[in-house]
Structures are given as C-alpha cells and as structure tokens.
Amino acid sequence: MIPITHFLAVSACIFCIGLYAVISKRNAIMILVGIELMINAAILNLVAFGRYDKVHYGGQVFALFAIVLAAAAVAVGLSIILMVYRKYKTINPDQITDLRD
Amino acid sequence: MMELLYISPIHASLAVLLFPLLAFLYQAVRGKRGQSGIVVLIAIVLSTISSVCFVFFQVWQKVPMESSVSWFTVGEHTFSAGILLNNLTVLMQSLVCIIALPVHLYSKVYMKGDPGIHRYWMYLSLFCFAMLALSVANNLLLMYVFWELVGFASYLLIGFWFTKDAAVQANKKAFIINRIGDLGFLIGIALVYTHLGTLDLSELFGKQSPLFEQLTILHKERWMTYAGLAFFVGAMAKSAQFPLHVWLPDAMEGPTSVSSLIHAATMVAAGVFLLATVFPLFNESILLVIAIVGTITALTASYFALAQQDIKKVLAFSTVSQLGFMVVAVGIGAWNAAMFHLVTHAFFKCLLFLCAGAIIHEMAHAIPASSKTDPQDMRNMGGLRRFMPYTFTLMVIASLALAGFPLTSGFLSKDSIIIATFEWAMAHGGAYLVIPIVLVLVSYLTAFYIGRMIFKVFFGKPKLWTDEKVTVFHEAPKGMLIPMAFLGLCSLFFAFSFHPISHKNAALMQGLLLHTSFQPIDSLHLFIPILLICGSAIGWWLGYRWYVQGKYPLKENNLLVRHARQQGYINEFYQGIIVQSTLYLSRGLYWFDYYIVDGFTQGAASLTRATGRVAAWVDRYLVDGFVNAVAQASYYSGHLLRWVQNGRVQSYMGFAFTMVLFGILYLVLR
C-alpha cells in the first residue's frame, strides 16, 4: 500500500508546477492550464485523504465537485480570454496592464 | 543843501562793500569779455569816495554806530550780522580803499595784455570785498567768514599764474598755513562764545557794556589765556609772525600789484587789525607772548632780508619785520601805535612794491624771452637811476620812510612804537629792556637792507648790459607813475601830522587815544629818535660804501649770509621735521593698516571661510546625507510597493503567493 506522504509530495510538485506556469507563462491559455494543474493537485489531495473516509466517500464527492467547478471555471476563463483578445489583440498578460487603473 | 547830501554812514559803508562785490559778480558773468576792468575801477573809485567822504569823516571822532539784522538762531541765541563803525573800523576800511585804488589803477597798465586779466579783475574785486567787509563786521563770527574769504581770495591771487609750478606751490603753502591760523581764530571764537555767550563786538568790548568791566576780572582765568593765544595764532598766520611767516616770501609768486595790495593794507594787516579789535581779551601773560613773538619776527625777518637776492623777497621780509613791530606794539598794550604804523606802513610798502613792479616790468621787457635770466634778481640790475628817475625818487622816498628818516611818515610811526616799548620796558625793568633794544637793532638792520636794495638796483653799472648807451630801459608809463606818486606823497609826514617829528600830534594817534599801563617818559622822545636816525644814517652810509664804492667787499659764502639767504633754513626745517615726519607717520599708519588691520580682517575672513567650508561639508555630507538617506529609503520602499501595483495579474499573483509563503514561514518558525 502506497503511503499518503507520496501522494502529498506528488500533489505539492504538481501544485508548484501549476503555480510556476501561472506566474511565468506569456500566454493566457497556458495560465489556464497552470490553474488546472493546481486544481488537479488539490483534487489529488482530496482523493488521497478520501481513503480515510470510507463511510461517506466525502473526498471523492469533493473531487467530483471540484472537477465540475474547474470545468466551469475554465469555460469562464476561456470566454474572458476571448473577450480580452478581442479588445487587446493579444493574450500575453504582460501587455494587459489595464487592471492597474 | 547839506542835508540832501547826507547819507547814513551805515548805508555808505554797506555801499563800500557792495561796489566791489557787484564788480566781482559782473566780472564773473562777463568772463573773458570783461578784460578792460573799467567796471572794477569804477567800483573801487566809488567805494573810495563813499568810504572817505560818507563814512570816515562822518564817524571819525564821533559816536560809534552799529546796525545789524538777525542772521540765524541757534537754540535761544540769535546771531546778528551787521556793520560796526567806530574809529578803528572806519580807519581800516578807508585805508583799504585808499590803498586799493592806486593798486587798481596801476594794475590797469601793469597787467595789460596778460591772458588771464579777466580773472585778475575778478579775484581782485573779491579780495577787496572780503577785506572791506572784514574791517567793518560787527561780530567775530562774521569777521571769521570774511577772514576766510580773504584767505581764499589771496589763494587765488597768489596762484594767479597757475601754469607756474612755483606759484601753485606758493598758493597752497599760503592757504595751508593760513588754515592753521584760521583754526586758532575759530577756537578763540568758540572759547569766547562758551564763556561770555556772545560774539557781538560792541557787546564784548564796547565801553558801555557790563562785560567790559567783567573782562578785567576774567583776565585771571585760565581759559582767557587760551582764548587770547588762539586769537593770536590766527593773527600770527595772517600777519606772518615768526614760525608761521614762511608763506609770505613765497607769496611773491603772484603778480607784483597783488603782492603790493596783500602786503600793504589788506591781508597781512588783518592780523594786526584783529589783535587791535580783540585787544581787551588779552591778559598780561598773553601780551608778553605777543611782544616776544613780535620781537623775534622783527629780528629774524630783517636778518633774512639782508641777504635776499630777489627784490620782492627783500620787500617781503621787510613786511614781515614791520609786522613784527606792529605786533610788539600790540603786545606792550599800545595798539594805537600799532594801527598808526599799520597805516603809514601801508602807504610806503605799497609804494615800494609798485616801484619794484615797475622795475621788474622793465627788466622783463629788456631781457630776451629766450634767456633764463630772472627779472627779479637784484644781481642783474644796477644803474637804473639814470633810466628811471621818477621811479628812483619815489622808491627812495618809500625806502627812507621804511628806514624811519625824519620828515617821512615811517619816522613818526616807528618811533611811536619804539618809544612806547622803551617806556613799557622801563616800567617793568630788568630783562624787559631786551625787547626795545632788539627793536632798535632791527631798525638799523632795516635801514641797511633797504639801503642795500636801493644801491644795488639804482646805483653802479648795469650788470647785464655793459653798453652805456643801452636804451631798452624806460621810465614806467604814466598810468603806473601817477598812483605811485600819490602813494609817495602819502609817505611823507604831512599826510598824518603837521608836526614833522612828533607822533603825539598825529591825528590818528589822537583819534585812537588810549591809556596805557605805563607812564610816558618825556626824555625818551628826544633821545630815541636821535639814536635811531644816527644808526639808520650809519646803516645807509655803510651800504653806500659797501655796494656802490665796493669798500668792504662782501664775502658771498659767509656762513651768516648763507644762513640768511636760505631764510634760516626754516623751510627746510619744516620740510624735514613736519612734512617728513608726517610722511613717515603716514607710511607707518599705512603699514599698520595694511598689515595689521587688514591682516586681522583678512585673517578673520579666511578663518570664517574655512569654518564655512567645514560647515558646508558637514551640511552636504552629514545633514543632507541623512535627509537624503531618509528620502531615498522612502523612495525605494515606495518604489518597491509601486512595482507591485503594476497592473499585471501575474505579479499580483506572485506577490500574493509570496505573502502566503511568508505567512506560512511565520507560522512554521514561530
């Protein structure tokens, strides 16, 4: 049986890769992908901890719930990116600085 | 009819002053166009007429008159300016007019063709105005104003030929030495005003004034001595008394007619006139000082006159010497004798100068312009008797008057002084007898030096022209001879007294009668004149033997002669002691100023500068550094925070995660 520590370590690695992608990528799509990775790391944690709740399978339920939420969030994110592209003719977040004002 | 002709003496006296003043203004306005001097001549003629007819005869031996207007007010005291007419002032005013008139007439011919003649007339009028006003001023302050003006006008006249360096030096010298005297006069005025509260002459010295009684008591006070001394210093400078006489010989650089006027009745007489005016101020001790200074002056000047080669310098020293006589007369208390001698001396000294002017005029014409020969040097003259007989006669009359021969006016006045001095000395006894004895000696010397001048100029052979038939010399023109003849007549006894040998009968002496402190001694009135006449006659005889017959060949380089010719080295003494020491002192002060005072200042300045530099460094690097460091710190922290707010979503996110990381670290490490 694989101990939970390995799950958590893999999850932390995925989270960090996702975080790195969110912070450093020059493409909004890739940022969305980074966000997906971070959500996936969280889901992996949920599933790993779900092993200790064999009565309700609360972890698995939360994982499903998070997957739906992530799909919805990506849909919203993609639509935002489309609108941003329409306005700025670019999806490089470095050049989109209007959030400042 | 007589009432119609009557003019108030006050108004007439004012007119006497105004004519020369108006002439001065006219000449000043006309400038170079007014060369003829007619207006000036008319002015002086009118002045003379009104002075003699309407002032002198109206006031002389009658009640003194005074008229004044208020001048200015200081505090509660009002100063008045006005005219005071008494025997003394009207005598002085008329004398100035009577002397100035022939000098003006003479100048008309003498100064003809001078390029600056318009200035000459202008200055001469100014001078006459100042002197006439000085003589009738009614208070000491007003007198001082005109006293200064006389000094200034004489400065202009002495330096009339301003292109000559010697003339410029001479007028500066005259002016500066007169300034010393003026300072004395001013101090005297201040002392009198401080202690007596008035400067009005009639209030001070009038016989009715209560102050007059008071003065005799005040004589014991010390300030009175100082005041007398101060006034005497004023008179010393103007009347060229011994240590301050040096300006007068140099003043010969002016035109001869000017010398004549200055020496005769006006400027140098002003000192004696002042002494006579303020006479009641003098107490015993100051009178003795005056007598001693007068004696020294008379002796030294006659000694210097013995060896002068310049004809005008002989006469200049003669004037100084005669002024010494007058000052002695004031010093012994017989100021009436001083005034008498002043009046007689005015005529014959004026005549002597005018004659000398005539001779110099001829000499200057005869000497070719290219040669450097000095027309005033007596060594170049000689034998002029044949060419200028009238001038010769007149000059001899004037010389005899100066030497004090009987039948001349000089005999009367000089004897009056010497006899009075003897009487005074007899009354005091002892060492006081030195003064009259010296005066007798001076009288002999006078006879000798004036005889020497006559013999050198008029006798013997012409020195420059050995040719006997030389015709370059002519008698002086009539325009010069007539004024000279008039003065010649006035140099004789009958102009002053009908008794040829007794000065007691002279109208002037009776007019200025005063009671002296000493008793008259009758035997002296016979003895002294005989003594003087014999001595003077011997003096002339010696001079004749010496200079005409060449019997006692004079050694030129005798120590005494050299000493006398150099005027006793007094000028050199002044140059060495006063001028040089002043220069050294100035140099010392300059050094002190430059190195000590300036050095201190500059040291302080550089110290301040160094301190400033340190302060600047501290300010720039420490104070500013701190302030800038604070500023920079807030700048960078602000910059850091601003960088976060760059509007990029990724950096917000990074920042958020960083913060979370720090939060976790904090929680972990706590």
Interface residues (C-beta under 8 A of the other chain):
Chain A: L19 V22 I23 S24 I31 P93 D94 I96 T97 D98 L99 R100 D101
Chain B: Q645 N646 G647 R648 V649 Q650 Y652 M653 G654 F657
